[in-house]
Amino acid sequence: MEMQMILKPRLSEKTYGLSLANNTYTFEVPGDATKHTVARAVAAQFSVTVSEVNIVNVKGKAKRTVRKGGRPTNGKRSDVKKAYVTLKEGDSLPLFDVAEEGDAKADKKKETK
């Protein structure tokens, strides 16, 4: 039996634009994920057909903060593995439905003025 993969969607202006333009959605995936496992997980969880998967490893930025007493400390943000999943023409995911409803309400409000 295959283990369920946790897919965490990345919701930003850039990913919203990708979803509209290219039907591509972005997810944070575990570090050991492969293109095949991501494609299977998306297809199983959302009942869609995946046409392409690209994976990117993003290294965490080095950050520096100052502690009490003026002592600087060095730290690092977490590394992230992202998967860009392109779906077959006609398929879509309900990730940005709330944003689109908000746009429709704003347009309707402008029309009434």
N, C-alpha and C positions, 0 to 999 in steps of 0.2 A: 504494500500500500504506500502510495506517495504522500509525503508530508506537505501540508498546506504552506505556501510561501506568503509571507506578509508583504503586500504591495501598499506603499504609502504614496498617494498622489502628491505631486508638487504643484501647488496652485499659485500661479503668479501671472503677471501681465504677459510675460514672454510665452509661457506654456498655454495661456488662453489664445494668443495669436497663432501658435502652432496648431492648436486643435481646430481653429477655424480655417486656416490656410491649407494645411497639409493632412488633416485628420490624424495628427500625431499627438499622443499623450505621454506625459512624463511621470515616472514613478521612482521613488527611492526603493532600492532592493537590497537584500542581504549581500554581504561581501563575497559569498561563494556562489552567487547566482550566475547562470549562463544564459545566452540568448534563447536556447531551447526551453529551459525551465521557466523563464519569464513569459515566453509566448504561450506555453501550456497553461500557466497560472492565470494570465489575463483572459485567455479563451474560456477557461473553466469558470472563473469568478463572474465574468460579465456577459457570457454567452455571445461572443463576437468572433469574427475571423481576423486573425492577425496576419498582416502581409509582410511586415519587416520589423526587426528589433535592432537597435543600436545601443551599446552599453558604454558608459563613460565612468572612469574612476576620477573623482575630484579630491585632490589632496587638501586637507584642512590648512587654513592660513595660520601662520605664527602670529600670536598676539602678545602684547605686553601691557601689564597693568601695574598700578602703584598701590602698595599696601599701606596700612597705617604706619606712620613713622617715615614715610617716603622711600621705603625699600621697593625697588622694582622687582616684579616676578615675571617670568616668561611662561607662556602657555601656548596651547594650540587648539584650534577648533577640530571637531571630529572629521575624519575622512568619510566621504559619501560615495556610494555607487549609484548612478542614475541609469535608468533604462528609458530610451525614447521608443515608444511602441506606435507603429503606423498601422492603422486598421484598414480593412478592405473598404472600397467605395460603398457608401450607403450605411455602414455601421458607425455607431458613435457611442460614447460613454456619458452617463448622466452627471459628470463631475462639475460642469459649469452651468447647469440649469438654473441655479439661483442667480448667478450673475446675469444671465440672459433675461430672466424675469424682471430683474431690477432695471435693465436697459429698456425693456418694453414699457414698464411703468413710467420711467422718466420721459420717454417719447410721447406717451399718452398725455402726461401732465403738460408738456410743452404745447401739444395740439389744442388743449382746452383753454389755454391762455390767449 
